[in-house]
């Protein structure tokens, strides 16, 4: 799985403003089923779902979601304490 920085870069470089679920799954390194599960639980990127159509993702919304994931991960990362020097 790629890092969040790589995922953000890939989404920014995506040629269209609307990303299909399969395309986003490939960018995020997850299956369509996992992305669908996240969509149902509302834990993944916000999807645009129109009646009778397949869901798609707005590039700007995905970028906002990825940035929020990066900030959330930064809050949960424990600070690194250097080893104390022997005295």
Protein Blocks (a to p, Z undefined) as FASTA:
>chain_A
ZZfklmmmmmmmpmbfbdcfklmmmmnopafklmmmmmmnopaccddddehiacdddfkl
mmmmmmmmmmmmmmmpccdddddddZZ
